[in-house]
């Protein structure tokens, strides 16, 4: 079972869910529209999220993921080598 989630632009403005084993988890796509399809930045539990993934441990107690959306890709967000998700073939 994967314990990492890779992010892309959400298709909804906000969602609240409690997946199995996770307390209340909210995802918000601020400024989302047909035109604003691209993630500009993100925060997880109020802290900047500079990588396009997070671990199950980051959200197992619930939380809030907020995407700031815009009309063009932010090629700097989540693009640094240290922002790459961990390999699924190695240990995490």
PyMOL CGO cylinders between C-alpha atoms (Angstrom):
from pymol import cmd
from pymol.cgo import CYLINDER

trace = [
    CYLINDER, 0.00, 0.00, 0.00, 1.33, 3.44, -0.94, 0.3, 1, 1, 1, 1, 1, 1,
    CYLINDER, 1.33, 3.44, -0.94, 1.83, 5.96, 1.82, 0.3, 1, 1, 1, 1, 1, 1,
    CYLINDER, 1.83, 5.96, 1.82, 2.61, 8.86, -0.53, 0.3, 1, 1, 1, 1, 1, 1,
    CYLINDER, 2.61, 8.86, -0.53, 0.15, 11.06, -2.41, 0.3, 1, 1, 1, 1, 1, 1,
    CYLINDER, 0.15, 11.06, -2.41, 1.21, 12.95, -5.55, 0.3, 1, 1, 1, 1, 1, 1,
    CYLINDER, 1.21, 12.95, -5.55, -0.75, 16.11, -6.29, 0.3, 1, 1, 1, 1, 1, 1,
    CYLINDER, -0.75, 16.11, -6.29, -2.15, 17.70, -9.42, 0.3, 1, 1, 1, 1, 1, 1,
    CYLINDER, -2.15, 17.70, -9.42, -4.69, 20.46, -9.86, 0.3, 1, 1, 1, 1, 1, 1,
    CYLINDER, -4.69, 20.46, -9.86, -8.02, 19.62, -8.20, 0.3, 1, 1, 1, 1, 1, 1,
    CYLINDER, -8.02, 19.62, -8.20, -11.23, 19.45, -10.21, 0.3, 1, 1, 1, 1, 1, 1,
    CYLINDER, -11.23, 19.45, -10.21, -13.35, 20.87, -7.38, 0.3, 1, 1, 1, 1, 1, 1,
    CYLINDER, -13.35, 20.87, -7.38, -13.19, 24.00, -5.23, 0.3, 1, 1, 1, 1, 1, 1,
    CYLINDER, -13.19, 24.00, -5.23, -13.29, 22.24, -1.88, 0.3, 1, 1, 1, 1, 1, 1,
    CYLINDER, -13.29, 22.24, -1.88, -13.89, 18.82, -0.43, 0.3, 1, 1, 1, 1, 1, 1,
    CYLINDER, -13.89, 18.82, -0.43, -14.09, 17.44, 3.06, 0.3, 1, 1, 1, 1, 1, 1,
    CYLINDER, -14.09, 17.44, 3.06, -13.51, 13.76, 3.63, 0.3, 1, 1, 1, 1, 1, 1,
    CYLINDER, -13.51, 13.76, 3.63, -12.49, 11.28, 6.29, 0.3, 1, 1, 1, 1, 1, 1,
    CYLINDER, -12.49, 11.28, 6.29, -10.76, 8.42, 4.45, 0.3, 1, 1, 1, 1, 1, 1,
    CYLINDER, -10.76, 8.42, 4.45, -10.23, 5.20, 6.37, 0.3, 1, 1, 1, 1, 1, 1,
    CYLINDER, -10.23, 5.20, 6.37, -7.78, 5.75, 9.18, 0.3, 1, 1, 1, 1, 1, 1,
    CYLINDER, -7.78, 5.75, 9.18, -7.70, 9.54, 8.77, 0.3, 1, 1, 1, 1, 1, 1,
    CYLINDER, -7.70, 9.54, 8.77, -9.55, 12.11, 10.81, 0.3, 1, 1, 1, 1, 1, 1,
    CYLINDER, -9.55, 12.11, 10.81, -11.29, 15.04, 9.10, 0.3, 1, 1, 1, 1, 1, 1,
    CYLINDER, -11.29, 15.04, 9.10, -9.25, 16.11, 6.04, 0.3, 1, 1, 1, 1, 1, 1,
    CYLINDER, -9.25, 16.11, 6.04, -10.19, 19.19, 3.97, 0.3, 1, 1, 1, 1, 1, 1,
    CYLINDER, -10.19, 19.19, 3.97, -8.88, 20.09, 0.51, 0.3, 1, 1, 1, 1, 1, 1,
    CYLINDER, -8.88, 20.09, 0.51, -9.45, 23.63, -0.78, 0.3, 1, 1, 1, 1, 1, 1,
    CYLINDER, -9.45, 23.63, -0.78, -8.67, 24.92, -4.28, 0.3, 1, 1, 1, 1, 1, 1,
    CYLINDER, -8.67, 24.92, -4.28, -8.65, 28.69, -3.82, 0.3, 1, 1, 1, 1, 1, 1,
    CYLINDER, -8.65, 28.69, -3.82, -9.38, 30.68, -6.99, 0.3, 1, 1, 1, 1, 1, 1,
    CYLINDER, -9.38, 30.68, -6.99, -10.25, 27.49, -8.91, 0.3, 1, 1, 1, 1, 1, 1,
    CYLINDER, -10.25, 27.49, -8.91, -12.14, 27.99, -12.18, 0.3, 1, 1, 1, 1, 1, 1,
    CYLINDER, -12.14, 27.99, -12.18, -12.22, 26.77, -15.78, 0.3, 1, 1, 1, 1, 1, 1,
    CYLINDER, -12.22, 26.77, -15.78, -9.38, 29.20, -16.46, 0.3, 1, 1, 1, 1, 1, 1,
    CYLINDER, -9.38, 29.20, -16.46, -7.38, 28.64, -13.26, 0.3, 1, 1, 1, 1, 1, 1,
    CYLINDER, -7.38, 28.64, -13.26, -6.36, 25.01, -13.69, 0.3, 1, 1, 1, 1, 1, 1,
    CYLINDER, -6.36, 25.01, -13.69, -2.81, 25.13, -12.37, 0.3, 1, 1, 1, 1, 1, 1,
    CYLINDER, -2.81, 25.13, -12.37, -1.41, 24.93, -8.86, 0.3, 1, 1, 1, 1, 1, 1,
    CYLINDER, -1.41, 24.93, -8.86, 0.52, 28.09, -8.00, 0.3, 1, 1, 1, 1, 1, 1,
    CYLINDER, 0.52, 28.09, -8.00, 1.36, 27.14, -4.42, 0.3, 1, 1, 1, 1, 1, 1,
    CYLINDER, 1.36, 27.14, -4.42, 0.05, 25.00, -1.60, 0.3, 1, 1, 1, 1, 1, 1,
    CYLINDER, 0.05, 25.00, -1.60, -0.09, 24.81, 2.16, 0.3, 1, 1, 1, 1, 1, 1,
    CYLINDER, -0.09, 24.81, 2.16, -0.62, 21.77, 4.36, 0.3, 1, 1, 1, 1, 1, 1,
    CYLINDER, -0.62, 21.77, 4.36, -1.97, 22.53, 7.82, 0.3, 1, 1, 1, 1, 1, 1,
    CYLINDER, -1.97, 22.53, 7.82, -1.02, 26.20, 7.38, 0.3, 1, 1, 1, 1, 1, 1,
    CYLINDER, -1.02, 26.20, 7.38, 2.61, 25.52, 6.43, 0.3, 1, 1, 1, 1, 1, 1,
    CYLINDER, 2.61, 25.52, 6.43, 4.00, 26.04, 2.91, 0.3, 1, 1, 1, 1, 1, 1,
    CYLINDER, 4.00, 26.04, 2.91, 4.13, 22.83, 0.88, 0.3, 1, 1, 1, 1, 1, 1,
    CYLINDER, 4.13, 22.83, 0.88, 6.94, 23.10, -1.67, 0.3, 1, 1, 1, 1, 1, 1,
    CYLINDER, 6.94, 23.10, -1.67, 6.66, 19.56, -3.02, 0.3, 1, 1, 1, 1, 1, 1,
    CYLINDER, 6.66, 19.56, -3.02, 3.75, 18.01, -4.96, 0.3, 1, 1, 1, 1, 1, 1,
    CYLINDER, 3.75, 18.01, -4.96, 3.33, 15.08, -2.56, 0.3, 1, 1, 1, 1, 1, 1,
    CYLINDER, 3.33, 15.08, -2.56, 2.90, 14.31, 1.12, 0.3, 1, 1, 1, 1, 1, 1,
    CYLINDER, 2.90, 14.31, 1.12, 2.98, 11.19, 3.24, 0.3, 1, 1, 1, 1, 1, 1,
    CYLINDER, 2.98, 11.19, 3.24, 0.12, 9.46, 4.99, 0.3, 1, 1, 1, 1, 1, 1,
    CYLINDER, 0.12, 9.46, 4.99, 1.74, 10.43, 8.30, 0.3, 1, 1, 1, 1, 1, 1,
    CYLINDER, 1.74, 10.43, 8.30, 1.36, 14.12, 7.35, 0.3, 1, 1, 1, 1, 1, 1,
    CYLINDER, 1.36, 14.12, 7.35, -2.43, 13.81, 7.28, 0.3, 1, 1, 1, 1, 1, 1,
    CYLINDER, -2.43, 13.81, 7.28, -3.29, 10.81, 9.47, 0.3, 1, 1, 1, 1, 1, 1,
    CYLINDER, -3.29, 10.81, 9.47, -4.56, 13.13, 12.22, 0.3, 1, 1, 1, 1, 1, 1,
    CYLINDER, -4.56, 13.13, 12.22, -6.61, 15.15, 9.74, 0.3, 1, 1, 1, 1, 1, 1,
    CYLINDER, -6.61, 15.15, 9.74, -5.77, 18.56, 8.41, 0.3, 1, 1, 1, 1, 1, 1,
    CYLINDER, -5.77, 18.56, 8.41, -6.23, 21.02, 5.61, 0.3, 1, 1, 1, 1, 1, 1,
    CYLINDER, -6.23, 21.02, 5.61, -4.57, 21.13, 2.20, 0.3, 1, 1, 1, 1, 1, 1,
    CYLINDER, -4.57, 21.13, 2.20, -5.00, 24.45, 0.37, 0.3, 1, 1, 1, 1, 1, 1,
    CYLINDER, -5.00, 24.45, 0.37, -4.04, 24.92, -3.27, 0.3, 1, 1, 1, 1, 1, 1,
    CYLINDER, -4.04, 24.92, -3.27, -3.74, 28.43, -4.73, 0.3, 1, 1, 1, 1, 1, 1,
    CYLINDER, -3.74, 28.43, -4.73, -4.84, 28.06, -8.35, 0.3, 1, 1, 1, 1, 1, 1,
    CYLINDER, -4.84, 28.06, -8.35, -3.90, 30.18, -11.38, 0.3, 1, 1, 1, 1, 1, 1,
    CYLINDER, -3.90, 30.18, -11.38, -4.18, 30.35, -15.21, 0.3, 1, 1, 1, 1, 1, 1,
    CYLINDER, -4.18, 30.35, -15.21, -0.63, 29.22, -16.04, 0.3, 1, 1, 1, 1, 1, 1,
    CYLINDER, -0.63, 29.22, -16.04, 1.66, 26.55, -14.63, 0.3, 1, 1, 1, 1, 1, 1,
    CYLINDER, 1.66, 26.55, -14.63, 4.01, 27.67, -11.87, 0.3, 1, 1, 1, 1, 1, 1,
    CYLINDER, 4.01, 27.67, -11.87, 7.07, 25.84, -13.14, 0.3, 1, 1, 1, 1, 1, 1,
    CYLINDER, 7.07, 25.84, -13.14, 8.93, 26.61, -9.91, 0.3, 1, 1, 1, 1, 1, 1,
    CYLINDER, 8.93, 26.61, -9.91, 6.42, 24.95, -7.55, 0.3, 1, 1, 1, 1, 1, 1,
    CYLINDER, 6.42, 24.95, -7.55, 7.36, 21.36, -6.82, 0.3, 1, 1, 1, 1, 1, 1,
    CYLINDER, 7.36, 21.36, -6.82, 10.06, 21.27, -9.49, 0.3, 1, 1, 1, 1, 1, 1,
    CYLINDER, 10.06, 21.27, -9.49, 13.27, 21.17, -7.46, 0.3, 1, 1, 1, 1, 1, 1,
    CYLINDER, 13.27, 21.17, -7.46, 15.13, 17.83, -7.31, 0.3, 1, 1, 1, 1, 1, 1,
    CYLINDER, 15.13, 17.83, -7.31, 14.40, 17.49, -3.58, 0.3, 1, 1, 1, 1, 1, 1,
    CYLINDER, 14.40, 17.49, -3.58, 10.65, 17.84, -4.30, 0.3, 1, 1, 1, 1, 1, 1,
    CYLINDER, 10.65, 17.84, -4.30, 10.51, 14.53, -6.18, 0.3, 1, 1, 1, 1, 1, 1,
    CYLINDER, 10.51, 14.53, -6.18, 8.40, 11.87, -4.47, 0.3, 1, 1, 1, 1, 1, 1,
    CYLINDER, 8.40, 11.87, -4.47, 10.20, 8.94, -2.87, 0.3, 1, 1, 1, 1, 1, 1,
    CYLINDER, 10.20, 8.94, -2.87, 10.80, 5.89, -5.00, 0.3, 1, 1, 1, 1, 1, 1,
    CYLINDER, 10.80, 5.89, -5.00, 8.10, 3.24, -4.63, 0.3, 1, 1, 1, 1, 1, 1,
    CYLINDER, 8.10, 3.24, -4.63, 10.71, 0.56, -5.27, 0.3, 1, 1, 1, 1, 1, 1,
    CYLINDER, 10.71, 0.56, -5.27, 12.96, 1.57, -2.36, 0.3, 1, 1, 1, 1, 1, 1,
    CYLINDER, 12.96, 1.57, -2.36, 12.43, 2.08, 1.32, 0.3, 1, 1, 1, 1, 1, 1,
    CYLINDER, 12.43, 2.08, 1.32, 10.71, 5.26, 2.48, 0.3, 1, 1, 1, 1, 1, 1,
]
cmd.load_cgo(trace, "trace")
